Amino acid sequence: MKAALILATQQFAEHPSFADEEVEEFFFIESAPRWRKLPYHRHKIVLLTSAMRHTAARLEADGKTVRRIELGDDLTFRAGLERLLKKHRVTELQWMSDPNRPVDERIAAICAAHDVDTDVLSDGLFLTPEEEVDGWFAEHPTPLMEDFYHWQRRRTGILMDGGKPAGRRWNFDADNRKPLPKKGVEIQALPQLEHDDITRGVIAEVDELFPDHPGKAEEFWLPVTPEDSRDWLDVFVAERLHDFGRYEDAMKADEPFLFHAIISPMLNIGLLTVEEVVAAATRTDAPLASVEGFIRQVIGWREYMRGMYRAHPKLEHVNALHLEKRVEKYWYSGQRMPSDLPIPVRTVLERVHRWGYAHHIERLMVLGNWFLLQGYAPRQVNAWFLALFVDAYDWVMVPNVMGMSQFADGGFVATKPYVSGGAYLQKMGSWWPSAQDAKDSVFTDAYWAFLERHEDVLAGNHRLGLALAQMRKRRDARDADGGGPNS
């Protein structure tokens, strides 16, 4: 008997297994022990579990045979799959290749142990076929995101005018990345979803089974079906894409979402496809600068990170600055935060505990920045992001956190550490009462201390030349006044 295993992160409306006439049964595995490996945010557990149950219900409504391992069975993924293979006398198992490195090998090993043939489908979560992305990275030993993005645009024809980029520019950064003005910008609220019986049941179950995990399941806020995900995308395109580019790096203490799409939680588990997202964004009349900035995130940055993960497995273990500080419990619990935690870090951490989400500049320049300035071990930081964020998976977080955010690779993914003091954060988010307060903040102190502490490693980085010169000038002035390194 041939069965298809539908993995949690592959909840496509049109999964290719659904059209395979040889597939007689469809398997879904909800593994509670998997969620206990880290204290995963309850919203992430609800998202994936509810999405799977909705897919299973849709298949059953179409007359398909569905077999499930439920959270309440309390089985590991391996034990659950073995139970299904043996109980239903499977002779061949089909599944879609998973972008996270060990998954395919583990499933294949389980099948081999039970004498089950395998049929592995191509990964459908990305626009670029595996062999093409692997080929590009093989040809580019020093792979730059901008080069990859140009290749993607030319390869796909997206936002191209013949052989030229639309608007005769590859990117519109000069028009984008502005702070919010104090007045005159209306920020639309996100759609309010009404949960059905399936999602309400999952919420109750998650609260019961994972009472010590971050978040409140009852506050779950995301779509869990392809139909609702498309509606969510359409609202973004109609109401927020227009101003996305201009304010994509802006921050505001009382606005967690601003003009962001918040589609990555659905895109990364197949509820939306890249093709759907691109089509929705490019048929709008929003300014080209906003459309291009958004498209760059989807077909550039996201696919570049996946390619980095595939091409450079070493990124999982790098620690170029030899940082060893462990992530404290309050990062996971949200309780008993230190009184001297900077205002931006405290604010963004609180919203992560509520939503399981923060937009990209808050992840990079508030949370990631602070982790790096404080010397946290990069693998500890990566584990925290994986646990707390609803859209986080190894294939995207390893290169993004270990490389771009934490500079653990010494400058391979990103050519400089993404660190700053309070001045940048104040410019983009007005976190402190005044510019002087930002300059005098512990964030700024930590920034200068970081540059001084790692001067030997960073000295050859041309992008830090001015910052290091300023640090040395400050140090010389301090030493002339008789102060020590901690004065």
Backbone torsions as a table, in degrees:
resi	resn	phi	psi	omega
1	MET	NA	132.9	179.1
2	LYS	-97.7	127.4	178.2
3	ALA	-121.3	159.1	176.3
4	ALA	-118.7	128.5	175.8
5	LEU	-93.4	119.7	179.9
6	ILE	-99.8	105.6	-176.3
7	LEU	-70.6	154.2	-173.3
8	ALA	-59.2	-33.7	-176.3
9	THR	-92.0	20.4	-177.1
10	GLN	-136.1	57.2	-176.1
11	GLN	-93.6	58.1	-178.5
12	PHE	-72.2	145.7	172.4
13	ALA	-64.0	-33.6	-178.8
14	GLU	-127.0	61.2	173.7
15	HIS	-60.0	133.2	-176.8
16	PRO	-58.9	-25.4	177.9
17	SER	-64.4	-27.7	-177.5
18	PHE	-64.6	-26.5	-177.8
19	ALA	-97.3	0.6	-179.2
20	ASP	-82.9	110.8	-176.0
21	GLU	-68.8	-16.9	179.2
22	GLU	-79.6	-18.7	-179.1
23	VAL	-77.1	123.0	-177.5
24	GLU	-99.0	-28.7	-178.1
25	GLU	-140.6	153.6	-179.2
26	PHE	-119.7	128.5	-175.9
27	PHE	-106.4	137.2	173.7
28	PHE	-129.5	132.2	-178.3
29	ILE	-121.2	115.5	171.6
30	GLU	-102.0	111.5	-174.2
31	SER	-108.5	104.2	177.2
32	ALA	-62.2	-41.8	177.5
33	PRO	-58.7	-30.2	177.4
34	ARG	-61.3	-37.9	-177.9
35	TRP	-77.5	-8.5	178.5
36	ARG	-95.8	-4.4	178.5
37	LYS	-65.0	-32.6	171.1
38	LEU	-135.7	159.2	175.9
39	PRO	-77.6	75.1	-176.3
40	TYR	-65.7	145.1	177.5
41	HIS	-59.1	136.8	-177.4
42	ARG	-62.4	-29.3	178.9
43	HIS	-66.3	-33.1	177.3
44	LYS	-66.8	-41.6	178.9
45	ILE	-65.3	-42.4	178.6
46	VAL	-63.3	-45.7	-178.7
47	LEU	-55.3	-53.3	-175.3
48	LEU	-70.6	-40.9	-178.3
49	THR	-68.2	-45.6	-180.0
50	SER	-66.2	-39.5	177.7
51	ALA	-60.2	-44.2	178.3
52	MET	-62.4	-43.3	-178.3
53	ARG	-67.3	-33.5	175.8
54	HIS	-68.9	-39.7	176.8
55	THR	-63.2	-43.7	178.8
56	ALA	-61.3	-42.1	179.7
57	ALA	-64.4	-38.3	178.7
58	ARG	-64.9	-41.0	178.2
59	LEU	-64.7	-43.3	178.8
60	GLU	-63.0	-38.0	177.8
61	ALA	-64.8	-25.9	177.5
62	ASP	-87.9	6.3	177.1
63	GLY	85.9	13.7	179.8
64	LYS	-85.8	155.6	176.5
65	THR	-91.1	122.2	-176.9
66	VAL	-117.8	135.2	175.2
67	ARG	-121.6	132.9	-175.0
68	ARG	-130.0	142.5	162.3
69	ILE	-102.0	122.3	-174.7
70	GLU	-98.6	162.2	178.2
71	LEU	-52.3	-41.7	-177.4
72	GLY	-65.9	-16.2	176.2
73	ASP	-71.7	-20.4	175.3
74	ASP	55.1	45.3	179.5
75	LEU	-107.9	145.8	170.0
76	THR	-65.5	164.0	178.1
77	PHE	-58.4	-44.1	-179.0
78	ARG	-61.7	-47.8	-178.8
79	ALA	-63.8	-38.0	178.9
80	GLY	-65.0	-44.5	179.5
81	LEU	-65.8	-41.8	178.3
82	GLU	-61.0	-40.5	178.4
83	ARG	-60.9	-44.7	-178.9
84	LEU	-66.7	-42.5	-179.4
85	LEU	-62.1	-44.3	-177.4
86	LYS	-74.4	-46.5	-175.0
87	LYS	-63.4	-34.7	-174.8
88	HIS	-108.2	13.4	170.9
89	ARG	51.3	54.5	-177.5
90	VAL	-76.1	133.4	175.7
91	THR	-106.2	-21.6	178.2
92	GLU	-146.1	134.2	179.5
93	LEU	-118.4	129.6	176.4
94	GLN	-108.1	139.1	171.2
95	TRP	-153.0	160.9	176.2
96	MET	-86.9	135.1	-179.3
97	SER	-55.2	135.7	-178.9
98	ASP	-95.6	138.1	-178.3
99	PRO	-71.4	-17.6	178.1
100	ASN	-80.1	130.4	-163.1
101	ARG	-52.0	-50.1	-170.3
102	PRO	-80.5	-11.8	-166.3
103	VAL	-64.0	-50.9	-177.8
104	ASP	-59.4	-42.0	-179.6
105	GLU	-62.9	-38.9	-179.2
106	ARG	-67.6	-43.0	179.0
107	ILE	-64.7	-43.5	179.4
108	ALA	-61.4	-39.3	179.4
109	ALA	-65.4	-39.7	177.8
110	ILE	-63.7	-43.6	178.3
111	CYS	-62.3	-42.6	179.7
112	ALA	-61.8	-38.9	-179.9
113	ALA	-66.1	-22.0	-178.8
114	HIS	-112.7	15.4	175.8
115	ASP	57.3	44.8	-179.7
116	VAL	-111.0	128.3	176.7
117	ASP	-69.3	157.8	-176.8
118	THR	-124.4	149.3	177.3
119	ASP	-139.6	102.3	-173.3
120	VAL	-102.8	121.5	179.7
121	LEU	-87.6	158.1	178.4
122	SER	-67.8	144.6	178.8
123	ASP	-62.6	127.1	-177.4
124	GLY	-104.9	10.6	-176.1
125	LEU	-81.9	-6.0	-172.2
126	PHE	-131.8	161.1	179.3
127	LEU	-78.3	-32.7	-172.9
128	THR	-95.4	122.5	176.5
129	PRO	-57.1	148.6	-175.7
130	GLU	-54.8	-45.1	-176.0
131	GLU	-66.6	-31.2	-179.9
132	GLU	-75.0	-43.1	178.6
133	VAL	-66.6	-38.9	177.6
134	ASP	-63.4	-39.0	179.0
135	GLY	-64.8	-41.3	-180.0
136	TRP	-63.5	-45.6	-179.0
137	PHE	-67.8	-31.3	176.6
138	ALA	-65.8	-31.7	-179.4
139	GLU	-86.1	-6.6	-177.3
140	HIS	-128.5	84.0	-178.8
141	PRO	-62.2	-24.0	173.1
142	THR	-118.0	80.0	-169.5
143	PRO	-79.0	117.2	178.3
144	LEU	-97.8	136.1	-179.5
145	MET	-56.1	-42.4	-176.9
146	GLU	-63.9	-39.0	176.8
147	ASP	-64.4	-42.6	178.8
148	PHE	-61.7	-43.0	-178.5
149	TYR	-63.8	-42.6	176.9
150	HIS	-61.9	-42.3	178.2
151	TRP	-60.3	-42.5	179.1
152	GLN	-62.5	-44.3	-178.9
153	ARG	-62.6	-46.4	179.9
154	ARG	-65.4	-41.4	-176.7
155	ARG	-64.9	-39.3	-173.9
156	THR	-96.9	-21.5	-175.1
157	GLY	78.6	7.7	-179.1
158	ILE	-73.6	128.4	-177.7
159	LEU	53.9	42.5	176.0
160	MET	-117.1	146.7	175.9
161	ASP	-120.7	89.0	-169.7
162	GLY	67.9	-126.2	178.4
163	GLY	-92.9	4.8	-176.8
164	LYS	-111.2	150.4	175.3
165	PRO	-68.4	145.5	177.8
166	ALA	-55.7	135.6	-177.6
167	GLY	75.1	4.7	178.3
168	ARG	62.7	21.2	175.7
169	ARG	-138.9	140.4	178.9
170	TRP	-75.7	-33.9	175.7
171	ASN	-145.4	161.9	-173.5
172	PHE	-121.1	37.4	-179.5
173	ASP	-56.1	-33.8	-178.4
174	ALA	-63.6	-25.0	179.6
175	ASP	-94.8	-9.3	-172.7
176	ASN	-110.0	-174.9	170.2
177	ARG	62.1	48.1	177.8
178	LYS	-102.3	150.5	172.9
179	PRO	-70.8	157.3	176.6
180	LEU	-67.1	136.5	171.7
181	PRO	-70.5	159.4	-177.0
182	LYS	-67.1	-28.9	-179.0
183	LYS	-140.9	160.5	169.2
184	GLY	94.0	2.7	178.8
185	VAL	-117.2	120.0	178.9
186	GLU	-94.2	127.1	-179.5
187	ILE	-106.9	116.6	-178.3
188	GLN	-75.4	142.0	176.6
189	ALA	-72.6	155.2	175.2
190	LEU	-68.9	156.8	175.0
191	PRO	-59.1	143.7	176.0
192	GLN	-98.4	118.7	-176.2
193	LEU	-96.8	144.4	174.7
194	GLU	-104.3	118.3	-176.0
195	HIS	-73.6	144.3	175.4
196	ASP	-92.1	-175.9	-176.2
197	ASP	-61.9	-36.3	-179.4
198	ILE	-62.7	-51.2	-177.6
199	THR	-66.2	-39.8	177.8
200	ARG	-61.2	-37.9	177.3
201	GLY	-65.7	-40.7	178.2
202	VAL	-64.0	-42.7	179.9
203	ILE	-57.6	-46.5	179.7
204	ALA	-63.9	-40.2	-178.8
205	GLU	-67.4	-41.8	-179.5
206	VAL	-65.9	-42.6	177.5
207	ASP	-61.1	-36.1	-179.9
208	GLU	-73.8	-41.8	-173.5
209	LEU	-83.5	-25.6	-174.4
210	PHE	-129.4	58.3	-173.6
211	PRO	-67.6	-20.3	-177.4
212	ASP	-97.9	3.6	-179.2
213	HIS	-84.3	155.5	-179.6
214	PRO	-62.4	154.6	175.1
215	GLY	86.1	166.0	175.0
216	LYS	-117.0	117.1	-176.7
217	ALA	-59.6	-31.2	-178.6
218	GLU	-65.5	-16.5	178.2
219	GLU	-95.7	13.0	-179.2
220	PHE	-56.8	140.7	-164.4
221	TRP	-137.6	5.7	-170.8
222	LEU	-108.9	155.8	173.9
223	PRO	-66.4	151.3	-180.0
224	VAL	-129.0	5.9	177.3
225	THR	-128.7	156.9	176.4
226	PRO	-59.7	-37.7	-178.0
227	GLU	-64.3	-48.2	179.1
228	ASP	-67.5	-31.5	178.3
229	SER	-67.5	-38.8	177.2
230	ARG	-66.5	-39.9	176.9
231	ASP	-61.6	-42.4	178.3
232	TRP	-59.5	-45.1	177.6
233	LEU	-61.7	-43.2	-178.5
234	ASP	-63.1	-37.7	178.0
235	VAL	-64.5	-42.2	176.8
236	PHE	-58.6	-48.5	-177.8
237	VAL	-61.9	-39.7	-176.9
238	ALA	-75.7	-34.1	-168.3
239	GLU	-112.5	-25.3	-171.6
240	ARG	-127.7	-19.3	-178.4
241	LEU	-61.3	-34.1	-177.9
242	HIS	-51.8	-41.2	-176.7
243	ASP	-105.1	5.4	-176.6
244	PHE	-59.5	-53.6	-175.1
245	GLY	-59.6	-47.4	-176.5
246	ARG	-58.3	-39.2	-173.1
247	TYR	-117.3	25.0	-174.9
248	GLU	-67.4	-21.8	178.5
249	ASP	-104.9	4.2	-179.5
250	ALA	-74.3	155.4	176.8
251	MET	-133.7	153.1	176.8
252	LYS	-152.2	128.3	-171.2
253	ALA	-57.4	-35.6	-176.5
254	ASP	-104.9	17.0	178.6
255	GLU	-132.8	95.7	-176.4
256	PRO	-74.0	-20.0	-170.6
257	PHE	-113.7	-32.1	179.7
258	LEU	50.4	-123.4	-176.5
259	PHE	-106.8	18.4	-178.1
260	HIS	-78.6	154.3	-175.8
261	ALA	-79.3	-33.0	-172.4
262	ILE	49.9	52.2	175.9
263	ILE	-104.0	-12.6	-176.7
264	SER	-59.6	-35.2	177.4
265	PRO	-59.7	-36.2	-179.8
266	MET	-85.0	-39.1	179.7
267	LEU	-62.8	-37.0	-176.1
268	ASN	-79.0	-1.8	174.4
269	ILE	-126.8	14.3	172.0
270	GLY	86.3	-1.2	177.2
271	LEU	-67.1	-26.9	168.2
272	LEU	-121.8	151.1	173.8
273	THR	-108.4	157.4	177.9
274	VAL	-59.2	-39.8	-179.5
275	GLU	-60.9	-41.6	178.3
276	GLU	-64.3	-41.9	-178.3
277	VAL	-65.5	-45.9	180.0
278	VAL	-62.7	-44.2	-179.6
279	ALA	-61.1	-43.1	-179.0
280	ALA	-64.9	-40.3	-176.0
281	ALA	-75.2	-32.2	-174.0
282	THR	-90.2	-7.3	176.6
283	ARG	-99.5	11.2	-179.7
284	THR	-91.7	167.5	174.2
285	ASP	-102.1	18.6	176.7
286	ALA	-63.6	155.7	179.7
287	PRO	-55.6	142.1	-179.1
288	LEU	-56.9	-35.3	-179.6
289	ALA	-60.4	-39.6	178.8
290	SER	-73.5	-43.4	-179.7
291	VAL	-61.6	-46.7	-179.8
292	GLU	-63.2	-42.5	179.5
293	GLY	-60.9	-38.4	178.8
294	PHE	-71.6	-46.8	179.9
295	ILE	-60.0	-36.9	179.3
296	ARG	-60.6	-37.7	177.8
297	GLN	-65.1	-37.1	-172.2
298	VAL	-82.4	-51.6	-176.0
299	ILE	-97.9	-12.2	177.6
300	GLY	-98.8	-80.3	-173.1
301	TRP	-56.5	-49.7	-175.5
302	ARG	-61.4	-45.4	-177.6
303	GLU	-75.4	-29.2	175.1
304	TYR	-65.3	-42.3	178.0
305	MET	-63.5	-41.2	177.2
306	ARG	-62.9	-40.1	177.7
307	GLY	-66.4	-41.4	175.8
308	MET	-58.1	-44.9	-179.4
309	TYR	-60.9	-42.7	-179.3
310	ARG	-69.2	-41.0	-171.9
311	ALA	-82.5	-24.1	-171.2
312	HIS	-134.2	73.8	-179.7
313	PRO	-61.7	-17.8	178.8
314	LYS	-60.2	-22.1	-175.7
315	LEU	-61.1	-23.0	-179.4
316	GLU	-67.0	-21.4	-169.6
317	HIS	-122.6	5.9	-175.2
318	VAL	-76.8	154.7	177.1
319	ASN	-161.8	67.1	-171.1
320	ALA	-60.2	-31.8	-177.7
321	LEU	-95.0	2.0	176.3
322	HIS	56.6	50.2	-179.5
323	LEU	-91.0	137.8	-170.8
324	GLU	-131.0	-2.0	-176.2
325	LYS	-63.9	136.1	-178.5
326	ARG	-88.6	146.0	177.9
327	VAL	-72.0	122.9	-176.1
328	GLU	-73.9	165.5	-175.6
329	LYS	-62.2	-31.3	-174.9
330	TYR	-65.6	-24.2	176.5
331	TRP	-62.8	-33.8	179.6
332	TYR	-88.6	-37.7	-174.6
333	SER	-88.0	-27.7	-174.3
334	GLY	76.2	7.6	-176.6
335	GLN	-113.4	152.0	177.2
336	ARG	54.4	47.5	174.9
337	MET	-67.5	144.4	178.3
338	PRO	-58.5	142.3	-178.4
339	SER	-65.1	-24.8	-178.8
340	ASP	-95.4	12.4	176.2
341	LEU	-64.1	128.1	-175.7
342	PRO	-57.6	150.2	-177.1
343	ILE	-53.4	-48.0	-179.7
344	PRO	-61.7	-41.2	-178.4
345	VAL	-65.6	-46.3	179.9
346	ARG	-60.0	-45.4	-177.0
347	THR	-64.6	-46.9	-178.5
348	VAL	-69.3	-37.7	178.0
349	LEU	-62.6	-40.6	178.0
350	GLU	-62.2	-41.3	-179.4
351	ARG	-73.0	-30.2	174.5
352	VAL	-63.6	-40.5	178.6
353	HIS	-66.4	-30.3	178.5
354	ARG	-79.2	-47.1	-169.5
355	TRP	-104.2	-17.0	-170.9
356	GLY	68.6	27.4	-171.3
357	TYR	-158.3	146.6	163.7
358	ALA	-151.7	147.5	-175.4
359	HIS	-74.5	171.9	-162.5
360	HIS	-62.5	-36.9	-176.7
361	ILE	-74.5	-30.0	174.9
362	GLU	-70.1	-35.8	176.6
363	ARG	-64.3	-44.6	-174.1
364	LEU	-80.0	-51.2	-167.6
365	MET	-98.8	-7.7	171.5
366	VAL	-107.5	-66.2	-175.3
367	LEU	-71.2	-55.5	-179.1
368	GLY	-60.8	-41.2	177.6
369	ASN	-57.2	-49.1	-177.9
370	TRP	-66.5	-42.7	177.0
371	PHE	-55.8	-45.0	-176.8
372	LEU	-70.0	-44.4	179.6
373	LEU	-60.6	-32.6	-177.1
374	GLN	-88.7	-5.0	174.1
375	GLY	81.2	30.8	178.4
376	TYR	-73.0	145.5	178.0
377	ALA	-63.0	128.2	-173.2
378	PRO	-59.8	-36.6	179.5
379	ARG	-69.3	-30.2	173.8
380	GLN	-65.9	-41.5	179.2
381	VAL	-65.1	-43.4	179.6
382	ASN	-60.8	-42.3	179.1
383	ALA	-62.3	-38.7	-179.9
384	TRP	-64.8	-46.2	178.0
385	PHE	-61.1	-42.0	179.0
386	LEU	-59.6	-38.3	-176.7
387	ALA	-77.1	-40.3	-168.3
388	LEU	-90.4	-18.2	-172.7
389	PHE	-106.2	133.7	-175.1
390	VAL	-68.4	-18.1	-177.2
391	ASP	-110.0	14.2	-170.6
392	ALA	-95.4	127.0	175.1
393	TYR	-141.6	160.0	-173.4
394	ASP	-52.1	-45.3	-172.3
395	TRP	-60.1	-29.2	179.8
396	VAL	-100.3	-32.7	-174.4
397	MET	-79.8	-34.7	-178.1
398	VAL	-59.2	-56.3	179.1
399	PRO	-69.1	-31.1	-177.0
400	ASN	-73.4	-46.0	-178.2
401	VAL	-81.4	-53.0	-175.8
402	MET	-66.5	-34.7	-179.0
403	GLY	-94.1	-72.2	-171.6
404	MET	-66.1	-46.4	-173.4
405	SER	-80.2	-47.8	-171.2
406	GLN	-102.5	-0.1	175.9
407	PHE	53.3	28.2	-176.6
408	ALA	-71.9	-17.3	179.2
409	ASP	-91.9	2.4	177.9
410	GLY	75.9	10.8	175.7
411	GLY	114.9	24.9	180.0
412	PHE	-85.2	-52.0	178.8
413	VAL	-75.0	-47.7	177.7
414	ALA	-118.1	140.6	-172.4
415	THR	-81.0	-6.1	175.5
416	LYS	-150.6	158.8	174.2
417	PRO	-68.5	136.9	176.4
418	TYR	-87.3	79.5	178.8
419	VAL	-123.7	153.0	176.1
420	SER	-158.4	164.4	170.0
421	GLY	-92.7	-161.0	-176.3
422	GLY	-70.4	-23.2	-174.1
423	ALA	-61.0	-46.5	179.6
424	TYR	-63.4	-46.4	-178.9
425	LEU	-62.1	-38.1	178.3
426	GLN	-66.8	-40.0	178.8
427	LYS	-61.3	-42.4	-174.5
428	MET	-92.5	-11.0	-175.7
429	GLY	-144.7	-6.7	-179.3
430	SER	48.5	51.6	-176.0
431	TRP	-74.5	-33.9	-177.1
432	TRP	-102.2	162.5	-179.9
433	PRO	-59.7	-28.5	-178.5
434	SER	-153.3	167.9	176.7
435	ALA	-63.0	-34.2	179.3
436	GLN	-67.3	-39.7	176.6
437	ASP	-61.4	-39.4	177.6
438	ALA	-64.2	-42.2	179.7
439	LYS	-64.2	-33.6	-177.8
440	ASP	-90.7	4.5	-173.0
441	SER	-76.6	162.8	175.5
442	VAL	-64.8	-23.9	177.1
443	PHE	-63.6	-45.2	179.6
444	THR	-67.8	-41.2	176.0
445	ASP	-57.8	-43.7	-179.0
446	ALA	-65.3	-34.5	179.5
447	TYR	-63.3	-50.4	-179.7
448	TRP	-65.8	-36.6	178.5
449	ALA	-65.0	-37.5	178.6
450	PHE	-62.9	-48.2	180.0
451	LEU	-60.8	-39.8	179.8
452	GLU	-69.4	-40.5	-177.5
453	ARG	-65.6	-34.6	-175.2
454	HIS	-113.1	27.1	-176.3
455	GLU	-57.8	-42.3	-176.8
456	ASP	-60.9	-40.8	-178.0
457	VAL	-74.3	-36.5	-172.6
458	LEU	-89.2	-10.2	-171.6
459	ALA	-59.1	-31.7	-177.8
460	GLY	-85.0	1.1	-176.8
461	ASN	-87.7	111.1	-174.1
462	HIS	-65.0	-24.4	-178.5
463	ARG	-75.9	-12.1	178.9
464	LEU	-107.6	8.3	-175.6
465	GLY	-55.9	-48.4	-178.1
466	LEU	-66.1	-43.7	-179.5
467	ALA	-62.8	-42.4	179.6
468	LEU	-67.1	-37.0	177.0
469	ALA	-63.5	-40.8	177.2
470	GLN	-64.8	-40.1	178.7
471	MET	-62.0	-43.6	-179.5
472	ARG	-65.3	-37.5	178.0
473	LYS	-64.0	-43.2	177.1
474	ARG	-62.9	-42.5	-178.9
475	ARG	-64.7	-43.0	179.5
476	ASP	-62.8	-41.2	179.0
477	ALA	-65.5	-39.9	178.5
478	ARG	-64.4	-46.6	-178.5
479	ASP	-65.6	-34.9	178.1
480	ALA	-65.5	-28.5	177.6
481	ASP	-84.2	-0.8	178.1
482	GLY	87.8	9.8	179.7
483	GLY	-82.4	153.7	175.4
484	GLY	-94.0	-178.4	-177.0
485	PRO	-61.6	-20.7	-179.1
486	ASN	-108.6	11.6	-177.4
487	SER	-78.4	NA	NA
